Amino acid sequence: MRAFKSPIFDQYGAAEQACFISQCEQGSYHVHPEFGVTEFLPDKSLDRPSHCRIIATGFTNWAMPLLRYDTGDVAVPSDRRCACTRNFQVVEELVGRLDDLLITPDGRRIGRLDPVFKGLDTIQRAQIVQESADKIRVRLVPGRGFIAAHQESLRRELAKRLGDDMRIVFEIVDDIPVGPGGKFRAVVCRLEIQGRPEVPMARAQ
């Protein structure tokens, strides 16, 4: 705000063109109904009763329309009216995505690791699986031109984010199956914390 000398407004959207939420001058987040139908589906598996899955049907993507698309994102809807006087539904909070996070040996939670794969066109698909507090397994489906140096580049980039105490093991595979509903999980955390599986959520970007 100081750099641009102008108010800054936040917004939420998706590449699938199924949902659009933006911030008004009062700071509230509003659903744009002209962009599509946005539903907030309660889910008992989420952290709090107020957390809901964002389910969306977009109006703008004629090439590939999606009906009641589960975005994989979580928000907190509200029935309150905003002082801006718009009649669009208010969203109190955009919580984040249902991706797993990695837990480092020193307790840090690390998410959104896809930048480490940017620029490596020789990898068709990759998945990071955390098996213990100090070990991750990186499953790779290599493409044309893949060489050992690309694997070492990944190791260095992951070590920058996860620290030297995290062991990184690579596994070359022919395919990595998608999960339920056709969603691909780029990160899978198999740790148990206090006797239950830990599936923390990364913040929305």
BAFI-3210 file (N, C-alpha, C; in Angstrom, 3 decimals, decimal comma, padded with zeros to 6 digits):
// residues 205
n [1|2|3|4|5|6|7|8|9|10|11|12|13|14|15|16|17|18|19|20|21|22|23|24|25|26|27|28|29|30|31|32|33|34|35|36|37|38|39|40|41|42|43|44|45|46|47|48|49|50|51|52|53|54|55|56|57|58|59|60|61|62|63|64|65|66|67|68|69|70|71|72|73|74|75|76|77|78|79|80|81|82|83|84|85|86|87|88|89|90|91|92|93|94|95|96|97|98|99|100|101|102|103|104|105|106|107|108|109|110|111|112|113|114|115|116|117|118|119|120|121|122|123|124|125|126|127|128|129|130|131|132|133|134|135|136|137|138|139|140|141|142|143|144|145|146|147|148|149|150|151|152|153|154|155|156|157|158|159|160|161|162|163|164|165|166|167|168|169|170|171|172|173|174|175|176|177|178|179|180|181|182|183|184|185|186|187|188|189|190|191|192|193|194|195|196|197|198|199|200|201|202|203|204|205]
n.u [000,827|001,947|003,942|002,606|000,943|-001,796|-004,958|-005,033|-006,584|-007,816|-008,309|-010,003|-009,783|-010,035|-008,267|-009,949|-012,137|-014,474|-015,331|-015,473|-014,271|-014,075|-012,565|-014,116|-014,336|-014,699|-013,332|-014,454|-014,963|-016,590|-018,843|-019,124|-021,962|-022,588|-020,559|-020,695|-022,299|-021,800|-021,241|-021,155|-020,036|-020,584|-018,284|-017,506|-014,986|-013,198|-011,236|-012,783|-016,240|-017,218|-015,835|-015,979|-016,236|-015,465|-017,660|-018,298|-019,995|-019,314|-020,015|-018,644|-016,806|-017,067|-015,872|-015,162|-017,321|-017,896|-019,721|-020,855|-018,250|-015,681|-013,487|-011,374|-010,665|-011,093|-013,374|-014,894|-018,135|-020,616|-023,601|-023,923|-024,573|-022,759|-021,196|-020,770|-023,011|-023,520|-025,312|-024,145|-023,071|-021,244|-017,957|-016,253|-013,676|-010,999|-009,774|-007,922|-006,167|-006,755|-004,416|-001,855|000,612|004,175|006,029|008,734|011,776|012,279|009,792|008,538|006,008|005,602|004,457|003,053|005,054|005,439|006,991|009,628|009,725|009,435|010,268|011,493|011,111|011,512|010,299|007,444|005,466|005,197|005,423|005,426|006,045|005,698|007,128|008,167|009,246|011,682|012,092|011,446|009,869|010,384|008,517|008,933|007,915|009,665|010,397|011,129|014,567|015,330|017,759|020,327|021,291|019,111|017,586|019,279|019,218|016,606|016,871|018,566|016,980|014,800|016,088|016,807|014,397|013,416|015,456|018,645|018,396|016,403|015,879|016,069|014,648|014,617|012,348|011,896|009,193|006,648|004,120|001,882|-000,887|-004,051|-006,050|-009,151|-012,049|-010,631|-008,605|-005,275|-002,775|-000,207|001,378|001,761|001,196|002,095|002,380|001,701|000,166|-000,217|-001,638|-003,351|-003,994|-002,282|-003,397|-002,726|-003,603|-002,576|-002,137|-004,214|-003,036]
n.v [-001,204|001,235|001,409|001,599|003,673|003,532|001,974|-001,591|-004,441|-007,691|-010,873|-013,904|-016,696|-019,187|-021,326|-022,869|-021,306|-021,262|-019,988|-016,810|-014,525|-011,469|-008,624|-005,891|-002,264|-001,992|-004,016|-006,513|-009,852|-010,788|-012,933|-013,328|-013,486|-013,323|-014,551|-017,231|-020,064|-020,411|-022,629|-023,449|-026,031|-027,783|-029,776|-032,378|-033,360|-031,298|-028,696|-026,927|-026,298|-024,128|-024,103|-024,640|-026,492|-025,189|-025,282|-025,134|-023,839|-022,677|-019,882|-018,923|-020,510|-021,890|-023,768|-025,955|-026,626|-026,813|-028,570|-028,105|-028,210|-029,414|-027,454|-027,927|-026,095|-024,183|-022,252|-019,696|-019,044|-016,377|-014,865|-012,213|-008,711|-006,436|-003,245|-001,923|-002,116|-003,843|-006,620|-009,066|-012,288|-012,577|-013,595|-014,662|-015,600|-016,820|-019,809|-021,779|-024,300|-027,825|-029,273|-031,447|-030,642|-030,558|-031,634|-030,441|-031,674|-029,838|-028,917|-027,080|-026,163|-026,822|-025,756|-025,729|-026,611|-026,782|-024,917|-025,929|-027,676|-026,205|-025,318|-027,681|-029,529|-032,135|-033,821|-035,627|-036,049|-035,591|-036,478|-035,829|-037,602|-037,794|-039,838|-040,144|-038,202|-037,190|-037,770|-037,789|-039,058|-038,760|-039,186|-039,808|-039,409|-039,831|-037,887|-037,365|-036,882|-036,741|-036,663|-037,621|-035,293|-033,567|-034,666|-034,213|-031,463|-031,047|-032,136|-030,278|-027,946|-028,723|-029,209|-026,621|-025,605|-027,426|-028,030|-029,323|-031,524|-033,147|-036,168|-037,081|-039,104|-040,545|-041,936|-043,591|-043,969|-045,512|-044,427|-042,263|-042,636|-040,884|-039,416|-039,854|-038,744|-037,902|-036,128|-035,023|-035,593|-033,736|-033,569|-035,707|-036,353|-038,570|-038,647|-039,154|-037,331|-036,886|-039,260|-039,309|-039,181|-036,625|-034,001|-031,240|-027,960|-026,044|-022,527|-020,541|-019,290]
n.w [000,000|000,804|-001,109|-003,587|-003,085|-002,851|-002,113|-001,537|-002,814|-002,207|-003,874|-004,837|-006,941|-009,562|-011,804|-013,283|-013,755|-012,181|-009,909|-008,224|-005,930|-004,257|-002,602|-000,996|-000,611|002,084|003,175|003,275|002,016|-000,951|-002,684|-006,173|-007,879|-010,580|-011,857|-011,343|-009,698|-006,359|-003,773|-000,286|001,375|004,289|006,219|008,239|008,616|008,550|010,202|011,854|012,787|011,344|008,992|005,521|002,467|-000,755|-003,326|-006,705|-009,604|-012,650|-014,894|-017,060|-018,449|-021,284|-022,853|-021,269|-019,174|-015,666|-013,297|-010,096|-008,962|-006,940|-005,465|-003,784|-001,948|001,099|003,011|005,123|005,265|005,545|006,887|007,286|006,595|004,597|005,162|002,808|001,324|-000,776|-002,135|-002,345|-001,201|001,846|002,667|005,397|005,810|003,850|004,049|003,104|001,179|000,697|000,624|001,866|004,345|004,830|007,652|009,320|010,952|013,033|013,604|011,915|009,502|006,184|003,078|-000,317|-002,299|-004,993|-006,544|-006,625|-008,707|-010,953|-014,264|-014,879|-017,349|-017,910|-016,191|-015,802|-013,851|-010,322|-006,880|-003,419|-000,543|002,871|005,200|007,732|010,587|009,825|007,159|003,673|000,738|-002,634|-005,365|-008,730|-012,094|-014,801|-017,753|-021,258|-021,762|-019,124|-016,588|-014,174|-013,024|-012,897|-010,885|-008,705|-008,658|-007,789|-005,234|-003,988|-004,034|-002,471|-000,042|000,658|001,537|003,421|005,150|006,368|007,968|007,074|005,481|002,094|-000,225|-003,409|-005,766|-008,697|-010,812|-012,895|-013,049|-011,242|-009,408|-009,390|-006,760|-004,823|-006,606|-008,765|-008,161|-007,987|-005,643|-004,691|-002,491|000,242|003,538|005,948|008,642|012,148|014,629|017,997|018,106|015,913|012,373|010,696|008,815|007,852|006,596|003,857|003,482|001,393|-001,700]
ca.u [000,000|002,845|004,709|001,752|000,178|-003,184|-005,471|-004,833|-007,715|-007,506|-009,335|-009,840|-010,332|-009,512|-007,965|-011,100|-013,169|-015,708|-015,711|-014,714|-014,560|-013,167|-012,670|-014,681|-013,624|-014,843|-012,479|-015,181|-014,906|-017,918|-018,995|-019,698|-022,936|-022,627|-019,470|-021,101|-022,981|-020,825|-021,835|-020,247|-020,483|-019,972|-017,594|-017,100|-013,573|-012,390|-010,780|-013,795|-017,580|-017,477|-015,096|-016,777|-015,616|-015,998|-018,182|-018,628|-020,426|-019,004|-020,815|-017,829|-015,978|-017,924|-015,118|-015,222|-018,109|-017,819|-020,927|-020,607|-016,828|-015,037|-012,247|-010,319|-010,386|-011,947|-013,691|-015,893|-019,191|-021,322|-024,905|-023,998|-024,572|-021,579|-021,475|-020,669|-024,410|-023,692|-026,117|-023,406|-022,769|-019,969|-017,100|-015,468|-012,274|-010,536|-008,903|-006,796|-006,331|-006,704|-003,161|-001,092|001,865|005,278|006,457|010,181|012,209|012,200|008,393|007,970|005,076|005,996|003,485|003,215|006,401|005,503|008,039|010,895|009,646|009,284|011,349|012,001|010,185|011,845|009,548|006,029|004,635|005,972|004,663|006,259|005,394|006,447|006,932|008,555|009,535|012,938|012,280|010,430|010,115|009,966|008,197|009,071|007,668|010,571|010,051|012,249|015,692|015,595|019,088|020,571|021,517|017,823|017,226|020,106|018,702|015,449|017,342|019,094|015,873|014,018|016,900|016,732|013,118|013,135|016,600|019,597|018,055|015,391|016,400|015,309|014,832|013,932|011,825|011,465|008,028|006,028|002,904|001,407|-002,341|-004,769|-006,836|-010,600|-012,591|-009,723|-007,669|-003,895|-002,178|001,216|002,042|001,042|001,839|001,648|002,741|000,636|000,452|-001,130|-002,447|-004,280|-003,329|-002,197|-003,602|-002,829|-003,935|-001,765|-002,886|-004,464|-002,076]
ca.v [000,000|002,401|001,461|002,019|004,847|003,257|000,799|-002,879|-005,331|-009,101|-011,617|-015,348|-017,258|-020,505|-021,471|-023,526|-020,286|-021,738|-019,179|-015,579|-013,817|-010,324|-007,776|-004,571|-001,171|-002,153|-005,121|-007,784|-010,676|-011,022|-013,872|-012,693|-014,441|-013,267|-015,390|-018,626|-020,456|-020,855|-023,265|-023,704|-027,329|-028,171|-031,059|-032,676|-033,721|-030,084|-028,318|-026,239|-026,382|-023,007|-024,314|-025,293|-026,666|-024,334|-026,047|-024,058|-024,050|-021,425|-019,467|-018,301|-021,472|-022,617|-024,873|-027,101|-026,227|-027,700|-028,504|-028,410|-028,576|-029,308|-026,729|-028,318|-024,970|-024,073|-020,876|-019,511|-018,162|-015,586|-014,308|-010,796|-007,702|-005,582|-001,812|-001,405|-002,232|-004,839|-007,763|-010,301|-013,001|-012,274|-014,690|-014,110|-015,988|-017,825|-020,555|-022,358|-025,479|-029,087|-029,974|-031,740|-029,930|-031,341|-031,214|-030,596|-032,181|-028,797|-028,566|-026,139|-026,706|-026,296|-026,058|-025,147|-026,917|-026,949|-024,140|-026,651|-028,424|-025,271|-025,278|-029,023|-030,137|-033,558|-034,580|-035,645|-035,941|-035,803|-036,494|-035,866|-038,362|-037,779|-041,119|-039,985|-036,801|-036,741|-038,411|-037,690|-039,821|-038,008|-040,118|-039,092|-040,039|-039,084|-037,690|-037,398|-036,021|-036,724|-037,167|-037,605|-033,917|-032,960|-035,172|-033,519|-030,100|-031,123|-032,365|-029,012|-027,013|-029,208|-029,011|-025,197|-025,334|-028,370|-028,111|-030,417|-032,679|-033,962|-037,103|-037,031|-040,328|-040,479|-043,193|-043,450|-044,828|-045,377|-043,617|-041,931|-042,561|-039,776|-039,798|-039,834|-037,615|-037,510|-035,108|-035,469|-035,077|-033,498|-033,777|-036,631|-036,434|-039,775|-038,569|-039,155|-036,414|-037,121|-040,439|-039,227|-038,719|-035,174|-033,495|-029,791|-027,288|-024,910|-021,315|-020,214|-018,337]
ca.w [000,000|000,829|-002,357|-004,698|-002,647|-003,218|-001,405|-002,176|-002,598|-002,414|-004,596|-004,935|-008,169|-009,912|-013,224|-013,927|-013,974|-011,557|-008,750|-008,058|-004,674|-004,160|-001,425|-001,262|000,043|003,526|003,600|003,268|000,811|-001,520|-003,791|-007,355|-008,423|-012,041|-012,347|-011,205|-008,469|-005,367|-002,593|000,817|001,866|005,575|006,202|009,616|008,671|008,595|011,537|012,664|012,203|010,431|007,750|004,471|001,152|-001,821|-004,452|-007,644|-010,986|-013,331|-016,053|-018,103|-019,158|-022,223|-023,450|-020,359|-018,005|-014,505|-012,476|-008,682|-008,914|-005,637|-005,732|-002,866|-001,063|002,278|003,396|006,182|004,763|006,546|006,511|007,646|005,546|004,635|005,153|001,443|000,845|-001,839|-001,719|-002,565|000,032|002,478|003,127|006,501|005,719|002,892|004,952|002,392|000,336|001,410|000,422|003,057|004,569|005,364|008,977|009,413|012,265|014,060|013,842|010,948|008,524|004,874|002,038|-001,642|-002,749|-006,440|-007,229|-006,805|-009,959|-012,067|-015,227|-015,172|-018,306|-018,061|-015,191|-016,182|-012,653|-009,104|-005,630|-002,230|000,520|004,128|005,867|009,129|010,921|009,213|005,856|002,625|-000,479|-003,818|-006,435|-009,995|-013,388|-015,676|-019,153|-022,198|-021,427|-017,687|-016,218|-012,734|-012,579|-012,594|-009,568|-007,719|-008,583|-006,903|-003,866|-003,454|-003,817|-001,326|001,163|001,010|002,190|004,501|006,052|006,160|008,805|006,394|004,487|000,841|-000,994|-004,693|-006,304|-010,086|-011,038|-014,219|-012,959|-009,900|-009,565|-008,767|-005,599|-004,993|-007,356|-009,837|-007,699|-007,793|-004,412|-004,909|-001,205|001,120|004,847|006,639|010,055|013,138|015,723|019,106|017,883|014,795|011,150|010,572|007,467|007,959|005,344|003,442|003,233|-000,010|-002,260]
c.u [000,864|003,574|003,869|000,927|-001,282|-003,664|-005,263|-006,002|-007,333|-008,634|-008,998|-010,471|-009,728|-009,272|-009,123|-012,259|-014,510|-016,200|-014,864|-015,212|-013,578|-013,511|-013,218|-013,901|-013,734|-013,980|-013,153|-014,944|-016,328|-017,852|-019,640|-020,662|-023,015|-021,553|-019,832|-021,855|-021,942|-021,544|-020,753|-020,752|-019,806|-019,364|-017,043|-015,630|-012,657|-012,152|-011,889|-015,160|-017,879|-016,784|-015,936|-015,940|-016,269|-016,363|-018,732|-019,055|-020,248|-019,882|-019,951|-017,020|-016,845|-017,189|-015,192|-015,987|-018,014|-019,042|-020,616|-019,197|-016,279|-013,654|-011,080|-009,936|-011,446|-012,141|-014,696|-016,947|-019,899|-022,661|-024,988|-024,031|-023,358|-021,987|-021,362|-022,020|-024,577|-024,484|-025,409|-023,060|-021,364|-019,258|-016,175|-013,980|-012,073|-009,437|-007,700|-007,174|-006,139|-005,474|-002,539|000,125|002,922|005,690|007,951|010,563|012,136|010,790|007,790|007,038|005,312|004,966|003,853|004,641|006,519|006,557|009,337|010,903|009,539|010,518|011,936|011,003|010,446|011,153|008,060|005,119|005,508|005,054|005,643|005,473|006,270|006,106|007,295|008,946|010,780|013,170|011,114|010,855|009,551|009,761|008,170|008,675|008,520|010,034|011,296|013,333|016,036|016,950|019,270|020,759|020,205|017,334|018,010|019,688|017,486|015,871|017,826|017,955|015,013|014,776|016,872|015,485|012,895|014,275|017,441|019,266|017,013|016,063|015,479|015,659|014,028|013,513|011,314|010,343|007,478|004,813|002,612|-000,102|-002,928|-005,591|-008,320|-011,072|-011,684|-008,723|-006,280|-003,335|-000,676|002,027|001,167|001,825|001,253|002,043|001,496|001,063|-000,624|-002,132|-003,418|-003,532|-003,374|-002,359|-003,788|-003,058|-002,971|-002,664|-003,087|-003,478|-002,794]
c.v [001,258|002,547|002,023|003,270|004,730|002,052|-000,472|-003,789|-006,758|-009,762|-013,094|-015,818|-018,620|-020,552|-022,102|-022,569|-020,714|-020,823|-017,919|-014,865|-012,658|-009,465|-006,410|-003,508|-001,212|-003,290|-006,472|-008,519|-010,975|-012,053|-013,139|-013,670|-014,417|-014,165|-016,877|-018,853|-021,037|-021,391|-023,482|-024,936|-027,660|-029,567|-031,315|-033,020|-032,501|-029,650|-027,754|-026,372|-025,283|-023,180|-025,117|-025,443|-025,714|-025,219|-025,051|-024,574|-022,732|-021,177|-019,064|-019,288|-022,336|-023,814|-026,127|-026,697|-027,280|-027,488|-028,982|-028,957|-028,359|-028,702|-027,220|-027,210|-024,883|-022,604|-020,877|-018,552|-017,444|-015,110|-012,809|-009,896|-006,806|-004,113|-001,208|-001,435|-003,174|-006,033|-009,103|-010,948|-012,676|-013,576|-014,115|-014,423|-017,002|-018,612|-021,121|-023,589|-026,742|-029,923|-030,307|-030,826|-030,923|-030,759|-031,478|-031,129|-031,131|-028,238|-027,568|-026,863|-026,022|-026,720|-025,423|-025,338|-027,056|-026,075|-024,897|-027,435|-027,505|-025,313|-026,629|-029,747|-031,631|-034,429|-034,485|-035,430|-036,247|-035,734|-036,621|-036,551|-038,301|-039,031|-041,074|-038,532|-036,283|-037,345|-038,128|-038,559|-039,020|-039,009|-039,345|-039,986|-039,274|-038,962|-037,754|-036,410|-035,976|-037,359|-037,000|-036,188|-033,214|-033,405|-034,443|-032,062|-030,039|-031,292|-031,057|-028,046|-027,425|-028,981|-027,552|-024,905|-026,193|-028,504|-029,355|-031,657|-033,588|-034,856|-037,110|-038,260|-040,212|-041,874|-042,941|-044,458|-044,577|-044,471|-043,337|-041,762|-041,338|-040,310|-039,787|-038,584|-037,125|-036,448|-035,708|-034,809|-034,951|-033,735|-034,672|-036,738|-037,621|-039,796|-038,689|-038,262|-036,586|-038,215|-040,363|-038,786|-037,211|-034,767|-031,992|-029,169|-026,151|-023,708|-021,104|-019,155|-017,386]
c.w [000,000|-000,494|-003,501|-004,372|-003,052|-002,414|-002,223|-001,817|-002,987|-003,212|-004,619|-006,236|-008,417|-011,412|-013,991|-014,195|-013,388|-010,449|-008,709|-006,807|-004,574|-002,955|-001,813|-000,485|001,566|004,068|003,619|001,955|000,356|-002,644|-004,962|-008,033|-009,943|-012,661|-012,292|-009,903|-007,518|-004,142|-001,555|001,556|003,189|005,484|007,601|009,734|008,748|010,035|012,421|012,000|011,194|009,082|006,758|003,202|000,152|-003,006|-005,466|-009,010|-011,729|-014,550|-017,243|-018,936|-020,071|-022,840|-022,586|-019,103|-016,897|-013,628|-011,066|-008,489|-007,503|-005,845|-004,886|-001,907|000,027|002,628|004,541|005,665|005,901|005,986|006,782|006,422|005,708|004,551|003,763|000,728|-000,339|-001,294|-001,937|-001,227|000,531|002,854|004,186|006,364|004,610|003,601|004,228|001,609|001,158|001,079|001,778|003,134|005,017|006,707|009,090|010,796|013,370|014,229|012,886|009,985|007,187|003,835|000,714|-002,168|-004,260|-007,120|-007,437|-008,119|-011,183|-012,975|-015,565|-016,075|-018,489|-017,018|-015,536|-014,970|-011,440|-007,889|-004,465|-001,115|001,767|004,921|007,340|009,351|010,223|007,836|004,929|001,442|-001,649|-004,953|-007,750|-011,163|-014,394|-017,098|-020,020|-021,768|-019,952|-017,397|-014,708|-012,200|-012,223|-011,213|-008,482|-007,576|-007,663|-005,451|-003,228|-003,133|-002,624|-000,021|001,611|001,843|003,434|005,493|005,824|006,971|008,161|005,353|003,270|000,019|-002,278|-005,146|-007,723|-010,352|-012,439|-014,189|-011,491|-009,999|-008,873|-007,604|-005,884|-005,722|-008,461|-009,452|-007,496|-006,547|-004,608|-003,648|-000,343|002,420|005,607|008,112|010,919|014,285|016,776|018,759|016,741|013,547|011,048|009,121|007,555|006,612|005,084|003,212|001,738|-000,464|-003,197]
res [m|r|a|f|k|s|p|i|f|d|q|y|g|a|a|e|q|a|c|f|i|s|q|c|e|q|g|s|y|h|v|h|p|e|f|g|v|t|e|f|l|p|d|k|s|l|d|r|p|s|h|c|r|i|i|a|t|g|f|t|n|w|a|m|p|l|l|r|y|d|t|g|d|v|a|v|p|s|d|r|r|c|a|c|t|r|n|f|q|v|v|e|e|l|v|g|r|l|d|d|l|l|i|t|p|d|g|r|r|i|g|r|l|d|p|v|f|k|g|l|d|t|i|q|r|a|q|i|v|q|e|s|a|d|k|i|r|v|r|l|v|p|g|r|g|f|i|a|a|h|q|e|s|l|r|r|e|l|a|k|r|l|g|d|d|m|r|i|v|f|e|i|v|d|d|i|p|v|g|p|g|g|k|f|r|a|v|v|c|r|l|e|i|q|g|r|p|e|v|p|m|a|r|a|q]
***
